[in-house]
Amino acid sequence: MTLRSGSRTTRRVAFALAMTGALTAARCKTTPTAPVVTAPTIKYEQKLSWILQLEDRRILKLPDISPAPPPPAPAQPGRKGAAVAPPPPPPAPPDLAALLKDAEPRIRRRAALAIGRVGLTDGIPALSAALADGDPDVRAMSAFALGLIGDKAAEAPLTALLADPAPLVRGRAAEALGLIEATGAAPAISKVAAEYARSPAVSAMTPDDETWPAPPEAEAFKLAIFSLVRLKAFDPLAAAVLNGAQPATTWWPVAYALQRIGDPKAAPALVSLLEVKGRYTAAFAARGLGVLKYAAAAPRLTRFLEPKEKAPLEVVVSAVRALGQMQAGGSAASLATVASAPGTDPNVRLEALTALAAMKASEGLPVAQDLLTDEWPTMRAAAVRAAAAIDPEAFTFVLSGLEPDRDWHVRAAMADVLGGLAPAVALDRARLMLQDEDKRVLSAVLGALVQLKAPDAGEILMRHLTDSDVVVRSAAAAGLGTLKPQGGAAALRAAFEAALPDSAYGTRGAILQALVAYGPDEATPVLKTALTDKDWAIRVRAAELLKKMDPSADLSAMRPAPGTPPGPYDDVELIAPQTSPHAFIETARGTIEFELAVLDAPQTARNFMNLARKGYFNGLQIHRVVPNFVVQDGDPRGDGEGGPGYTIRDEINDRPYLRGTVGMALDWRDTGGSQFFITHSPQPHLDARYTVFGHVVNGMDVVDRIQQGDTIQRVRVWDGKGWQ
């Protein structure tokens, strides 16, 4: 029927509609409709705050402590009107698995990383599901996080992810499979690497190119071959990077992979890579040939030491070390020339002297003896070690004429050397060194007495378990774990109780390790107690040791992690920083400027800035320099054993270790504090193991010139607003 305006049918319909509206209005006045209750909107900043809290406390979710909802208000007879809205439902407790399903990809990606940092296998199902996320960045980070957890239960979903359409996702899946030691996945990873090895992106890479991030195909190739290195899978690696015996590309990651895997079949390719011009490829090739002790390469390596070669520092250092490793006696004269040449880089001279000691070359003895009086304490210490290694018998005569050195480094080196000599020669002198006034020397002396198996070593060690110095106590505990004298376990248990007030974790950690050497009966009760230690680092160590003794051990008591973080979880500068602060390390050799990675490692960066503002680093000596590896500082003791008296959590991220990367030093997992290092060159074996929290933007030439014992004059921070 057609409805026309003004028709009888139209009027009937209009009347019916009007009556329906009137009745509805009447019902609304007498029976109020309950208002709709919506859950409150949670802001991005709040979610980030939760994520920071959960990963720092090393838990996947907070317990639900919401109060029970109040009972509904009783109805009042005879009253009409609007219904009273019930209170909104309490928000669900923060839960990383729930945040991994958030509407925003950036929240999902960040939650995935947090689950990996927490490290619990309970997070594997949520991360495995996220491998199907519609956002490739979320899939890539979920794969990386599964690698951080390190459990082989993730092998199947990660292997399936190797077929992902996004190259970087495939690369992260390969990386994670290497981290969880999924050896069965090596052939599939090799196919990914081989596919990208032929890509224009990899072909375009120059030998020293360390651009990060590289083009996705190049990143995937690099991550895949590094994974094969972790899996010690030479044949799958060779299938991906070699054409016969020749490398498919001269880009440095291939040289790194071939040297790191340690397979003799890599030698021909490494020899060919020695001829690649540049800073890294030839250096990695030289290092690999040294590990393999491939003596046929010694003549070429020796030529790198000649000034006319003008080889980069990284290549020279790697060649020197390789010659020492392969015991290349024919190169001893060249190494002696380098070690004794005043105009040569001091760090290179030091490496040459160390190589002469490693090969016990007689040509190095006169050089070592001359350097016993060098002005640089580090060189004198190396000369002591070299002279003893080259001719131990002659060194015993040298001992009789040597006065105690004025620098503790050299006296500690002397203690180390005594530990390797015949007891008849070394024991009395080592006992005399127990009177040294510097505790840093005393800990080395205790180690020497253990090595010499002194008849009274057990008694001496137990006596030093009560020393005022925490490192001496740690050395005594370690020695007891090695010698296991009668009564040692009881002494260690008492020492653990006495060490509970210590702000530093070292002594308690050393005691736990020593007790394990006495067996489960002696160690287990203390380890279980240590699961609730005031320092998370000790809880982590106790859990690791318990798990080794009993894989079924209940470790639930260790969580949540205790302590106060460097910055409040809701601090806007941690959640959404507006600037990237820069740190300036001032030394007599120049200034090193690095940018802090406040997005990838917010608490670690904040911790560094807090210490810098207090002047913590000012005046500290740089205690470790390994050429073509790292410069390390942040230790107020100067022996590598000191720290700020607290620990912070690792913030492992997907940034790689390249030239100038700034990382946090560790004893074991989650033991960061104040010691940091700067890398001289790419060091992929550190990736996903140590927190990256910065990168040098100016002053790498200063980093190259730094020597052990140099002093940090001052560290300042520019935060975008002013100097701090």
C-alpha positions in Angstrom: 0.0 0.0 0.0 1.3 3.5 -0.9 1.1 6.0 2.0 0.2 9.5 0.9 0.1 12.5 3.1 -3.3 13.4 4.3 -4.8 10.0 3.6 -7.0 8.2 6.1 -4.4 5.5 6.5 -1.7 8.0 7.2 -3.7 9.7 9.9 -4.3 6.3 11.6 -0.6 5.5 11.6 0.2 9.0 13.0 -2.3 8.5 15.8 -0.9 5.1 16.7 2.6 6.5 16.8 1.6 9.3 19.0 -0.1 7.0 21.5 3.0 4.7 21.6 5.2 7.8 22.4 2.8 8.9 25.1 2.7 5.5 26.8 6.5 5.2 26.6 6.9 8.6 28.2 4.5 7.6 31.0 6.4 4.4 31.7 9.7 6.3 31.8 8.3 8.6 34.5 7.2 5.7 36.7 10.1 3.1 36.0 13.5 4.9 35.7 16.1 3.3 33.4 19.4 2.5 35.1 22.2 4.6 33.6 24.9 2.9 31.6 28.1 2.5 33.6 31.3 2.7 31.6 34.8 1.8 32.8 37.1 4.8 33.1 39.5 5.5 30.2 43.1 4.7 31.2 45.6 7.1 29.7 48.7 6.1 27.9 50.9 7.5 30.6 49.2 5.4 33.3 49.8 2.2 31.2 53.5 3.1 30.7 53.8 3.7 34.5 52.3 0.2 35.1 54.7 -1.4 32.6 57.7 0.3 34.3 56.5 -0.9 37.7 55.9 -4.5 36.7 59.1 -5.0 34.8 61.1 -3.4 37.6 59.5 -5.6 40.2 60.0 -8.6 38.0 56.3 -9.7 38.0 53.8 -10.1 35.3 50.8 -8.6 37.1 50.0 -6.9 40.4 47.7 -8.7 42.8 44.0 -7.7 42.8 43.5 -5.8 46.0 40.4 -3.8 45.0 37.8 -3.5 47.8 34.5 -5.4 47.4 31.8 -3.2 45.8 29.4 -1.7 48.3 25.9 -3.2 48.5 23.2 -1.4 46.4 21.2 1.3 48.2 17.9 0.0 49.5 14.8 1.1 47.5 12.7 3.8 49.1 9.0 3.1 48.7 6.8 5.8 47.1 9.7 7.7 45.6 9.9 8.2 41.9 12.6 9.6 39.7 16.0 8.8 38.1 17.8 5.7 39.2 20.9 6.0 41.3 24.0 5.1 39.2 26.0 2.3 40.7 29.7 3.1 41.3 32.0 2.3 38.3 33.7 -1.1 38.4 37.2 -1.0 39.8 39.9 -1.1 37.2 41.5 -4.5 36.7 44.9 -4.8 38.3 47.9 -4.0 36.0 48.7 -7.1 33.9 51.3 -7.3 31.2 49.4 -10.0 29.4 46.3 -7.7 29.2 48.5 -4.8 28.1 49.8 -7.0 25.3 46.3 -6.9 23.9 45.9 -3.1 24.2 44.4 -1.1 21.3 47.6 0.9 20.8 50.5 -0.9 19.1 53.1 1.1 21.0 51.7 -0.2 24.3 51.6 -3.8 23.0 55.2 -3.5 21.9 56.3 -2.1 25.2 54.4 -4.7 27.2 56.0 -7.5 25.1 59.5 -6.2 26.0 58.5 -5.9 29.7 57.4 -9.6 29.7 60.8 -10.5 28.3 62.6 -8.5 31.0 60.5 -10.1 33.8 61.8 -13.4 32.4 59.1 -15.8 33.7 58.0 -18.7 31.6 54.4 -17.9 32.5 54.7 -15.1 29.9 55.4 -17.4 27.0 51.8 -18.1 26.1 50.9 -14.4 25.8 54.0 -13.6 23.8 53.5 -16.6 21.5 50.0 -15.3 20.8 51.4 -11.9 20.0 53.5 -13.3 17.3 50.3 -13.1 15.2 49.8 -9.4 16.0 48.8 -7.3 13.0 51.7 -4.8 13.7 55.2 -6.1 12.6 56.9 -4.1 15.4 54.9 -5.9 18.0 55.6 -9.3 16.4 59.3 -8.5 16.3 59.5 -7.3 19.9 57.4 -10.4 21.0 60.0 -12.6 19.4 62.9 -10.7 21.0 61.1 -11.0 24.4 60.8 -14.8 24.0 64.5 -14.9 23.4 65.1 -13.0 26.6 63.0 -15.5 28.6 65.3 -18.2 27.1 63.0 -21.2 27.3 62.9 -23.8 24.5 59.1 -24.0 24.9 59.0 -21.1 22.4 60.9 -22.9 19.7 57.8 -24.0 17.6 56.1 -20.6 17.4 59.4 -18.8 16.8 60.4 -21.3 14.0 57.0 -20.7 12.3 57.7 -16.9 12.5 60.7 -17.4 10.2 58.2 -17.3 7.4 56.8 -13.9 8.3 56.5 -11.4 5.4 58.4 -8.7 7.3 62.2 -9.2 7.1 62.9 -7.7 10.5 60.4 -10.0 12.2 62.1 -12.9 10.6 65.4 -11.6 11.8 64.2 -11.2 15.4 62.7 -14.7 15.3 66.1 -16.0 14.2 67.8 -14.1 17.0 65.4 -15.4 19.6 66.0 -19.0 18.4 69.7 -18.5 19.0 69.1 -17.1 22.4 67.0 -20.1 23.5 69.6 -22.4 22.0 67.1 -24.0 19.6 69.7 -26.0 17.6 67.1 -27.8 15.6 66.1 -24.5 14.0 69.5 -23.9 12.4 68.6 -25.1 8.9 65.5 -22.9 8.8 67.6 -19.9 10.0 70.2 -20.6 7.4 67.6 -20.4 4.7 66.6 -16.9 5.9 70.2 -15.8 6.0 70.9 -17.2 2.5 67.9 -15.5 1.0 68.9 -12.1 2.3 72.6 -12.6 1.5 71.7 -12.3 -2.1 69.6 -9.1 -1.6 70.6 -5.7 -2.9 70.5 -4.4 0.7 73.3 -6.7 1.8 75.3 -6.3 -1.5 75.3 -2.5 -0.9 76.9 -2.7 2.6 80.5 -1.6 2.7 82.9 -3.6 5.0 82.8 -1.1 7.9 79.1 -0.1 7.6 77.5 -0.2 11.1 74.4 1.9 10.3 71.7 1.1 12.8 69.1 0.2 11.9 70.3 -1.0 8.5 67.8 -1.7 5.7 65.4 -4.5 6.9 66.8 -7.2 4.7 70.4 -6.4 6.0 69.2 -6.4 9.6 67.5 -9.8 9.1 70.7 -11.2 7.5 72.9 -10.0 10.3 70.6 -11.3 13.1 70.2 -14.6 11.4 74.0 -15.3 11.0 74.6 -14.1 14.6 72.0 -16.6 15.7 73.8 -19.4 13.9 76.9 -18.4 15.8 75.1 -18.8 19.1 74.0 -22.2 17.9 77.5 -23.2 16.9 76.1 -24.3 13.6 79.0 -23.9 11.1 77.6 -25.8 8.2 74.3 -23.9 8.1 76.3 -20.7 8.5 78.6 -21.6 5.7 75.7 -22.4 3.4 74.4 -18.9 4.0 77.6 -16.8 3.8 80.1 -18.7 1.7 80.4 -19.3 -2.0 82.7 -22.3 -1.9 85.5 -21.1 0.4 85.0 -17.4 -0.3 82.7 -15.1 1.6 79.6 -13.9 -0.2 80.1 -10.4 1.2 82.9 -8.6 2.9 80.6 -6.8 5.3 82.0 -7.1 8.8 79.2 -9.3 10.3 80.3 -12.2 8.1 83.9 -11.9 9.4 82.6 -11.7 12.9 80.4 -14.8 12.5 83.2 -16.8 11.0 85.7 -15.9 13.7 83.3 -16.3 16.6 82.0 -19.8 15.6 85.5 -21.3 16.1 85.4 -23.9 13.4 88.6 -24.8 11.6 86.7 -25.0 8.3 86.3 -21.2 8.5 90.1 -20.6 8.1 90.3 -20.2 4.3 87.5 -17.6 4.3 89.1 -15.8 7.2 92.5 -15.7 5.4 90.8 -14.0 2.4 89.0 -11.5 4.7 92.4 -10.4 6.1 92.9 -8.4 2.9 89.7 -6.4 3.1 90.5 -2.7 3.7 88.9 -1.0 6.7 88.6 -1.2 10.4 86.6 -4.2 11.3 86.5 -7.1 8.7 90.3 -7.7 8.8 90.3 -7.3 12.6 87.6 -10.0 13.1 89.4 -12.3 10.6 92.7 -11.9 12.5 91.0 -12.6 15.8 89.4 -15.8 14.3 92.6 -17.1 13.0 94.2 -16.6 16.4 91.4 -18.6 18.1 91.9 -21.4 15.5 95.7 -21.1 16.0 96.1 -21.1 12.3 99.9 -20.7 12.1 99.9 -20.4 8.3 98.5 -16.9 8.6 101.3 -15.7 11.0 103.4 -14.1 8.3 100.5 -12.0 7.0 99.5 -11.1 10.6 103.1 -10.1 11.4 103.1 -7.7 8.4 100.2 -5.8 10.0 102.7 -4.7 12.7 104.9 -2.9 10.2 104.5 0.9 10.2 104.4 1.0 6.4 101.2 -1.1 6.4 99.4 1.8 8.1 96.9 -0.7 9.4 94.0 0.6 11.6 94.4 0.2 15.3 91.7 -2.5 15.5 93.5 -4.6 13.0 96.9 -4.2 14.6 95.6 -5.1 18.1 93.8 -8.2 16.7 96.9 -9.3 14.8 99.0 -9.0 18.0 96.6 -11.0 20.0 96.3 -13.6 17.3 100.1 -14.1 17.1 100.2 -14.7 20.8 97.4 -17.2 20.7 98.9 -19.2 17.9 102.3 -19.2 19.6 103.9 -17.7 16.4 107.5 -17.7 17.5 108.7 -16.3 14.2 106.9 -13.1 15.0 108.5 -12.6 18.4 111.2 -10.2 17.2 108.5 -8.0 15.6 106.4 -8.1 18.7 109.4 -7.2 20.8 110.0 -4.2 18.6 106.4 -3.0 19.0 106.5 -3.5 22.8 109.7 -1.5 23.2 109.0 1.3 20.7 108.2 4.5 22.7 106.3 6.1 19.9 103.9 3.3 19.5 100.4 3.5 21.0 100.8 2.5 24.7 97.8 0.2 24.6 99.3 -1.6 21.5 102.7 -1.9 23.3 100.9 -3.5 26.3 99.2 -6.0 24.0 102.5 -6.9 22.4 104.1 -7.5 25.7 101.2 -9.7 26.7 101.5 -11.7 23.5 105.2 -12.2 24.1 104.3 -13.6 27.6 101.7 -15.9 26.0 104.2 -17.4 23.6 107.0 -17.4 26.3 109.3 -15.9 23.8 112.9 -15.3 25.0 113.0 -12.2 22.8 110.5 -10.6 25.1 112.5 -11.1 28.4 114.8 -8.1 28.0 111.8 -6.0 27.0 109.9 -7.1 30.1 112.8 -6.5 32.4 113.3 -2.9 31.0 109.6 -2.2 31.5 109.7 -3.2 35.2 110.6 0.4 35.9 108.2 2.0 33.4 106.3 5.1 34.6 102.9 3.6 33.8 101.8 1.2 36.6 99.7 -0.9 34.2 102.8 -1.5 32.0 104.9 -2.4 35.1 102.3 -4.9 36.1 102.3 -6.5 32.6 106.1 -6.6 32.7 106.0 -8.5 36.0 103.6 -11.1 34.5 105.6 -11.3 31.3 109.0 -11.8 33.0 107.5 -14.6 35.1 105.8 -16.3 32.2 108.8 -16.2 29.9 111.4 -17.4 32.4 110.0 -18.5 35.8 113.4 -19.7 37.0 115.1 -16.4 36.2 112.2 -14.5 37.8 112.9 -16.1 41.2 116.2 -14.2 41.1 114.5 -11.0 40.1 112.1 -11.4 43.0 115.0 -11.2 45.5 116.0 -7.8 44.2 112.6 -6.3 43.8 111.2 -3.8 46.4 107.5 -3.6 46.8 106.1 -1.4 44.1 104.6 1.9 45.1 101.4 1.2 43.1 98.9 -1.4 44.3 98.2 -2.6 40.8 101.8 -3.9 40.5 101.8 -5.5 43.9 98.5 -7.3 43.1 100.1 -8.5 39.8 103.0 -9.8 41.8 100.6 -11.8 44.0 99.0 -13.2 40.9 102.4 -14.3 39.6 103.4 -15.9 42.9 100.3 -18.1 42.6 101.7 -19.7 39.5 105.3 -20.3 40.8 106.6 -23.3 42.7 105.4 -23.3 46.3 108.9 -23.6 47.6 109.7 -20.3 46.0 106.5 -18.4 46.4 104.8 -19.4 49.7 106.9 -17.4 52.1 106.8 -14.3 50.0 103.0 -14.6 49.6 102.6 -14.9 53.3 104.6 -11.8 53.8 102.3 -10.0 51.4 99.4 -10.7 53.8 100.6 -7.6 55.6 100.1 -5.3 52.6 98.1 -2.3 53.7 96.0 -2.1 50.6 93.0 -4.4 50.7 92.9 -4.7 46.9 96.3 -6.4 47.1 95.2 -8.6 50.0 92.4 -10.2 48.0 94.9 -11.1 45.3 97.2 -12.6 47.9 94.4 -14.9 49.2 93.9 -16.1 45.7 97.6 -16.9 45.3 97.6 -18.9 48.6 94.7 -20.9 47.3 96.4 -21.6 44.0 99.6 -22.6 45.9 97.5 -24.9 48.2 99.3 -23.5 51.2 99.0 -25.9 54.2 97.5 -23.2 56.3 95.3 -21.6 53.6 92.0 -22.8 55.1 92.8 -21.2 58.4 93.9 -18.0 56.7 90.8 -17.8 54.6 88.4 -18.4 57.5 90.2 -15.7 59.5 89.7 -13.2 56.6 86.0 -14.0 56.4 85.6 -11.4 59.1 87.7 -8.8 57.4 86.4 -5.2 57.3 86.8 -5.1 53.5 83.9 -6.7 51.5 86.1 -7.8 48.6 88.6 -9.5 50.9 85.7 -11.4 52.5 84.5 -12.3 49.0 88.0 -13.6 48.1 88.2 -15.6 51.3 84.8 -17.2 50.6 85.7 -18.1 47.0 88.9 -19.7 48.3 87.0 -21.8 50.8 84.7 -23.0 48.0 87.8 -24.1 46.0 89.7 -25.8 48.9 86.7 -27.0 50.9 88.6 -27.3 54.2 86.9 -28.9 57.2 84.8 -26.5 59.1 84.6 -24.2 56.1 80.8 -24.6 55.5 80.0 -23.6 59.0 82.3 -20.6 58.8 80.6 -19.6 55.5 77.1 -19.8 57.0 78.2 -17.6 59.9 79.8 -15.2 57.5 76.6 -15.0 55.5 74.6 -13.9 58.6 77.3 -11.4 59.4 77.1 -10.0 55.8 73.4 -9.4 55.8 73.8 -5.7 56.8 76.2 -5.1 53.9 75.1 -2.6 51.3 77.1 -4.4 48.7 76.0 -7.8 47.4 79.4 -9.2 46.5 80.3 -11.0 49.8 76.9 -12.7 50.1 77.0 -13.8 46.5 80.5 -15.3 46.9 79.4 -17.2 50.0 76.4 -18.7 48.3 78.6 -19.9 45.4 81.2 -21.3 47.9 78.5 -23.2 49.8 77.3 -24.9 46.7 80.7 -26.4 46.3 80.1 -28.1 49.7 77.0 -29.8 48.4 73.2 -29.4 48.6 72.9 -30.3 52.2 75.2 -27.4 53.2 73.9 -24.9 50.6 70.2 -25.4 50.3 69.0 -23.9 53.6 71.0 -20.7 53.1 70.0 -20.5 49.4 66.3 -20.7 50.4 66.8 -17.9 52.9 68.6 -15.8 50.3 65.5 -15.9 48.1 64.1 -13.2 50.3 67.4 -11.2 50.6 67.0 -7.4 50.7 69.0 -7.2 47.4 67.3 -8.6 44.3 70.8 -9.4 42.9 71.3 -12.0 45.7 67.8 -13.4 45.2 68.7 -13.9 41.5 71.9 -15.6 42.4 70.3 -17.9 44.9 67.6 -18.8 42.4 70.1 -19.7 39.8 72.1 -21.9 42.1 69.1 -23.6 43.5 67.8 -24.3 40.1 71.0 -26.0 39.1 70.9 -28.3 42.1 67.2 -28.9 41.9 65.3 -28.0 38.7 62.0 -28.4 40.5 62.9 -26.0 43.3 60.1 -23.5 44.3 61.4 -20.0 43.6 58.2 -18.1 44.1 59.4 -16.5 47.3 61.9 -14.3 45.5 59.2 -12.1 43.8 58.4 -9.3 43.7 61.8 -7.7 43.6 62.5 -5.3 46.5 64.0 -1.9 46.5 63.4 1.6 45.2 63.9 2.4 41.5 66.2 5.2 40.3 63.1 7.2 39.2 59.4 7.1 40.2 57.3 4.9 37.9 55.0 7.8 37.1 57.7 10.3 36.3 56.9 11.9 33.0 60.6 12.1 32.1 60.7 8.3 32.2 57.4 7.7 30.5 57.4 10.4 27.8 60.7 12.3 27.8 60.8 15.4 25.7 64.6 15.4 25.2 67.4 13.0 25.0 70.0 14.1 27.7 73.7 14.1 26.8 76.5 13.2 29.2 79.9 14.7 28.9 82.9 12.8 30.4 85.8 15.2 30.8 89.3 13.7 30.9 92.9 15.0 30.4 92.8 13.5 27.0 89.6 15.3 25.9 85.8 15.1 26.4 83.6 12.2 25.5 79.9 13.0 24.7 77.2 10.4 24.6 73.5 10.5 24.2 71.5 8.7 26.8 68.9 6.1 25.6 66.1 7.3 27.8 63.4 5.5 25.8 65.1 2.1 25.7 66.6 2.1 29.1 64.9 4.8 31.2 65.8 3.7 34.7 69.4 2.9 33.7 69.8 6.3 32.1 68.2 7.9 35.2 70.6 6.0 37.5 73.6 7.3 35.6 72.3 10.9 35.7 71.6 10.6 39.4 75.1 9.5 40.1 76.6 12.2 37.8 74.6 14.9 39.6 76.1 13.8 42.9 79.6 14.0 41.5 80.0 10.2 41.9 82.3 9.7 38.9 84.4 12.8 39.4 88.0 11.8 40.2 87.6 8.1 39.5 90.3 6.2 37.7 89.4 4.3 34.6 90.1 0.7 35.8 89.8 -1.3 32.6 90.9 -0.8 29.1 91.0 -3.6 26.5 92.0 -2.2 23.1 89.5 -3.0 20.4 87.0 -4.0 23.0 86.0 -1.7 25.9 86.9 1.1 28.2 85.3 0.6 31.6 84.8 2.9 34.6 82.5 3.8 37.5 84.3 1.8 40.2 85.3 3.9 43.3 87.7 1.1 44.4 89.5 1.0 41.0 89.8 -2.8 41.0 86.6 -3.7 39.2 84.8 -4.8 42.4 83.3 -1.5 43.6 79.9 0.1 43.1 77.3 2.5 44.6 76.0 0.1 47.3 72.9 -0.9 45.5 71.8 -2.6 42.3 69.4 -1.8 39.5 67.5 -4.1 37.1 68.7 -4.9 33.6 66.8 -3.1 30.9 67.9 -5.3 28.0 66.8 -3.9 24.7 67.2 -4.5 21.0 70.0 -1.9 20.5 73.2 -3.5 19.2 76.7 -3.1 20.5 78.6 -1.0 17.8 81.5 1.3 18.0 80.8 3.8 20.8 77.9 2.0 22.5 77.6 2.6 26.2 76.6 -0.4 28.3 76.1 -1.4 31.9 78.6 -3.7 33.4 77.4 -6.8 35.4 78.6 -9.6 37.7 75.5 -11.6 36.8 72.0 -10.7 35.8 70.5 -7.6 37.4 73.7 -6.5 39.1 74.1 -3.1 37.4 75.0 -0.1 39.5 77.7 2.4 38.6 80.2 0.6 36.4 79.7 1.3 32.7 81.7 0.6 29.5 82.1 2.0 26.0 82.9 -0.3 23.1 85.7 0.5 20.7 84.2 -1.7 17.9 81.1 -3.9 17.2 80.7 -6.6 19.8 77.6 -8.6 18.8 78.2 -11.2 21.5 77.1 -8.6 24.1 73.8 -8.0 22.4 70.7 -8.9 24.5 73.1 -9.6 27.4 74.0 -6.2 28.8 71.8 -3.1 28.9 72.6 -0.5 26.2 71.9 2.9 27.7 73.8 5.3 25.4 75.9 5.9 22.3 78.9 8.2 21.9 78.2 11.1 19.5 81.5 13.0 19.9 84.9 12.0 21.3 85.5 8.5 20.0 89.1 9.5 19.3 89.4 10.3 23.0 88.0 6.8 23.9 90.7 5.3 21.6 93.4 7.2 23.5 92.2 6.4 27.0 94.7 4.3 29.1 94.1 2.3 32.2 94.6 4.6 35.2 93.5 7.8 33.4 91.1 9.9 35.6 87.6 11.1 34.9 87.8 14.8 35.9 84.1 15.4 35.8 80.9 14.1 34.4 78.2 16.6 33.5 74.7 16.1 32.1 72.7 18.4 29.7 69.1 17.6 30.0 67.7 20.1 27.5 67.0 22.6 30.2 70.5 23.2 31.7 73.6 21.6 33.0 73.4 19.2 35.9 
